[in-house]
């Protein structure tokens, strides 16, 4: 890989780190403090989920991010820089709020406002990744994205949760603001790659994407894939708590054991995907994901497994399953159109989020009916099913999207020549 390639992948990883760093504060720390320390009824927990609706709806304004942007500064950087600056400032504002039942609505409102600008940041950052990578870099670029996500989770879960536990609310949010800003500054160290601009008479739109049958099939597969592979993320916290782990132990286990296992696996898988390609590596990932299941079944049926055993099982599970998400992400990069990348990829991300939301919505109910062993058995069956569908349909999806993007590129070139 050239020096520019290394620099590019480093920027992509830093954007992914920034994306993951603050997540634990809104989804774990804040709800836990309000319930355990401030006496908030558990029935109020849904308030902290309300800002997530904004994330699910970010496709509404994604075409605006595609349509406007400074060519001289960078089409995507002209959105990334201001939105990241506002998000960091809002984390500083959140640090100044003293958590109490009287300030609950202020906290929830601030989280909602943060989500508006954070979602805009995500739209632009995702498009930056899509447009920065050459076709032969999509596998390694996907590895950089997921490696960054895992490192961001280490910092956010094992780092910021420990800061919050030991030093309190304000230092945790100030650290989040500083880390988020610093990771995004790295993006300014590399000039954005110029891309072919769509014809001025072609406006980016959700309808343009959805009118193509292949795109609708892609969204259906993304929903099913997310619903299956996100089951561990949805249940791991409550599951580990049911095995006697404290909040700090849950954070450390997920943030360190899971992320180290995933990081090691992604490092190896990134090299392998460059040699093998997406489809052969998907077959390897299918076998690895099957090997991840037996230890979790043992852990689910154990009454007092002990912290070392829990850490080992979580590490093993992440080691075996991390390539699945990376490979699917690489395929999605290939399926994203060149002329409205922000809109296309955001629709895919929103669909992924809906799949995850559906998993979150029913996972507790399913666990109460069939138990943890049943949950992990169901997880194994669903992941195997979607992996089989993915592998069997990959060639067809690639061929159809390549033809679609070729037609789109021909239209763009023709319009530019006409001008």
N, C-alpha and C positions, 0 to 999 in steps of 0.2 A: 504494500500500500504506500502511495506517495505521501510526502509531507502534507500536501493540501488535503489528501484523503483523511489522514489522521486528524488534522485540524477540524475538518468537517464533521467527522464522527464524534470528536470531543464536544463540539458545539451542540450536536444533536443530543448527546448524553446529558449535557448540562441543562438543556431545556426540559428533559425528562425528570432530572433530579428536582428541578424547581417545581415541576408539576406535582410531585409526590410529597415534598417536604412538609407542607402545612396541613395535609389531609387529616392526620390523627387528632389535631386540635379541635376540629369541628365535629368529627364523628365519634371520638372516644373521650378526650379530655373534658370538653365542655359539658356534655350530657352527664358524665360521671360525677363531676363536681356539683352540678345542680341537683342531682339525685341524692348522692351520698352525704354531701356536706351542707347543702342548703335546704334539704327536705322537699325538693320538688317531687310531686306525685309521678309515678312511673307512666301514668296515662298521658303526661305532658311530653313524653319523649318524641312524639310525632312532630312537635314544633321544630326540632332540629333537623328533621327530614324535609321540611317545607322548602328550604333553599335548594335542595336537590332537583326540584321541579324545574328550576331555571336551567340547570345543566341539560335536562332532557329536552328542553325547548330551544337550545342554542342554534339549531338548524334554521330557526326563523330569521335570524339576522346574519347567518353565514354568507348569503349572497352579497350582502353589503361589504363584507370583508374582501370578497372576490372582486367586487366592482371598483372599489376605491383603494388608493395607496400611492405613495410617492415612488416613482421609478428611480429617482436619483438616490434616495435614502434606502430604498428597498420596499417592495410591495408588502412584504410580510413584516419586516422590522418596523415599518411605520405604524403598525398595529401592536406589535409585541412590546415595543418600548413604552409607549404611553399607558397601555393597559397594565403592564407589569409594575410601572411606577405607582399607579393608583392603587393596585392591590397591596403593595408594600406599605403605602401610606395608611390604608384602611386597617392593616394589621397593627400598625402603631396606634391608631385610634382605638382599636379593640383592647390593646394593652392598657389604655387609660381608663377603661370601664371597670368598676369594681363589681364582680359578679354577686348578685343577690336576686331574690325573687322579685324585687322592685325593678331591677334592671334587665330582667329576663327578655322582655320584648325588645329592648335596645340591642341586646346581644343577638337575638334571632334576626332582627332587621339588618344589623351590620353584616351578619353572615350572608343574608340574601343579597345585599348590595355588593359584597365581595364576589359572590357567585356570578353576578352580571359581568363584571370586568374580568374575572378569572375565566369565565366561559369564552369571552371574546379573545382573551390571551390564548386559550387552548385552540380555538379555531385557526388563528394565525400561525401558531407554533406547529400544529399538525400540517398545515399547508406548506410551511417552510421545509419540513422534513420531506414531504412528498416531492417537492420541486428541487430539493438539493441533491437528491440521490440519482445517480445514473442507474439504468436497468440492472447492470451487473453488481451494483452496490446495495440492492434492496435487501438482500439477506443479511449482510453485515450491518447495514443501517438499522434494520429491525433489531439486531442484537444490541446495538448501541442504545436504542430506545428502551428496551426492556432491562438492560443492565443499569441504565440510569434510573429507571423506575425502582428497581430493587435497592439501589444505593440510597435513593431518596426515602424509601420506606425505612431503611436502617436509621437514617438521620431523624426522620419524623417520629417513628415509633419508639426506637430504643434511645434516641437522643432527646427529642422535645418532650416526650412523656416523662422521662426522668427529670428533666429541667422543671417541668410543671409539678411533679411530685415533690421535689426537694425545695424549689425556690418560689413556686407559685405561678399565678396566672400571668402577671405582667411580664416577667422575664421570658416565659415561654413564647408569648406573642411577639415580643421584641426580637427574640432569636429567629422566629419564623420570618419576620419582616427582613432582617438582615441577610439570612440565608437565601431567601427567595430573590432578593434584589441582586445579590452577588452572583448567583448562578445565571441570572439573565444578562448580567454585564458581559459574560463570556461570549454571548451571541454577537455583541458589537465588535468583537475582535476579528470577525470574518465578514467580508463583503458578501452580500446576498447574491446568489447565482441569478443572472438575468434569464428570464424565461419568455417563451413566445406569448405575447399578450393576445387575448381573444379579440376578434373583430369588434369594433365599437358598436356595431348594430346588433351584437349578440349579448343580451343581458343574462348574467348568471341567475339561475333559478332552480328551486327544488323541483318544479314541474319538468324541467329539461332532463333531470336525472331520473325521475320516477316514470317517465313515459317509456323508457327502454325496458323490455321484459327481463333482460339479463340483470339489470340493476335491482329490480324487485326481487329476483331470485337470490341475489347476493345478500340483500337486507334480511331475507327470511333465514338464510344460512347463518348470518351474523347473530341474529336473535337466538337461534337454537344453540349455536356454539357458545355464546356468552352465558346462556341459561345453564348449560351443562358444566363448563369449565370454571365458572365463578362460584359454584357451590362451596368449595373449600373456603373461599374468602368470606362468604356469607355466614358460615357456621363456625369458623375456627375460633372466634372469640368466645362465644357462649359454650362451645364444646370444651375448650381448655379450662374455662372457669368451672365447668361441671366436674372436671377432674381435680379441682382443688387449687388451681393456680390463682395467685393474686393479680391485680391489674398490672403491676410492674413486671411480674413474671410473664404475663401474657404478652405485654409490649416487647419485652426482651426476647421472648421465644419467637414471636412473629417477626420482629424487627431485625434480629440477628440470625437465629438458626435458619429461618425460612429464607431470608434474603441472601445469606452466605451460600446456602445450598443452591438457590436459584442463580446467583451470580456465577458460581463455579460451572454450573450446567450450561448457562448461556455463553460463557467464554468458550467452552468446548463446542457447543452447537453452532456458534457463529463461524468458527473455522470449518466445521463439517458442512454447513450449508453452502459455503463457497465452493467446495469440492464436489458435493453430491447433487446440489440443486434442491428446490423446495419439495418436490413430490417424494423422492427417495428419503429425504430427511423426515418427512411427515410419517412415512412408514416406520422409521426407527423410533420416532416420538410416540407413535401408537403403542409399540411394544413396551417402551419405558413407562408410559402412563399406566399400563396394566400392572407392572411390577411395583408401582407406588401403592396399590390398594391393600395387600395383605397386612402390612404393619398398622395401617389405620383401622382395619377391622379388629386386629388384636387390641389396639389401644382403646377402641370404642367399647369393647367387651370387658376391659379391665377396670376393677374397682379403685385400686390405689397404685397406679403405675410408677409414680415417682417422677420428679422433675427431669433427671437425666434421660429416662426412657422417653418422656414426652418430647424433649429437645431432639433426641435422635430420630424419632418418627417424623417430626415436622421437617427436620433437615433432609431426611431421605425423600419425603414426599415432594418437597420443592426441587430437589436434585433431579427427580425423575419426571416431573410434570412441566417445568419451566419452558422447555423447548416447544411444547404444544402451542402456547400463546404466541411465542416469537414467530413461529412458522406461519401461523394464521395471519399475524400482523404483516409479515412480508408479502403474503398473497394479496392482502388488502391494498398494499401500496401499488401493486401491479394492476389492481382493478380500479384504481382511482383515475379519473379523467384529467388530462393536462390543462384544459381550458377553464375549469372552475374547480380547482383542487380543494379549496376551502369548503365549498358547498358540498361536494361529493363526499369528502372524508368526514365532514361533520355529521352528515346524515348517517354514515356508517357508525360513527362514534355514539351518536344519540341512540341508534338501534342497539348497539352493544350495551349502553347504559340501561335501556329498557329491559334487556334480558337479565342484567344484573339485578335491577329493581324487582323484577318478577321473582327471581331467586330469593332475594331478601324478604319479599312479602310472604312467601309460603314456606320458607325453610324451617322456621320455628314450629309452624303447624304440622309440617311433615314429620319433624323430629319427635313431636309429642305423640304422634300416632304410631310410628314404626320404630322409634328409638334411634340411637346414634349408629348402631350397626346397620340398620336398614337404610339410613341416610347415605352412608358411605357405599353400600352396595348399589343403591340407586344411582349415586354419582358415577360409579364405575361403569354401569350399564349405559348411562346417557353419554358420557365422554366417549366410550367405545363407538356408540352409534353415530355421533356427529363426526368423529374422526373418519369412520368408514365412508360416510356421505361426502366429506370434504375431499378425501383422497380420490374417490371414484369420479367426482365432478370437476376436479381441478383443471384438467386439460381442456374440458369443454368451456369452463368459465374463462380461462386464459384466452382461448381462441376467440370467443365472442367479444370480450372486452377489448382485445387488441384490434379487432375489426372495427368496433365502435369508435375507439380512440383515433384510429387511422382516418376514419371518415371525418371526425371532428377536426383533426389536424389539417386535412385537405381543405376543408371549408375555411379555416383560419388563414392558411397560406394563400388561397385564392383571393380572399378578401384583402389581404395585405398587398398582393400583386396588383389588384384592381385599383388600389389607392395610389 
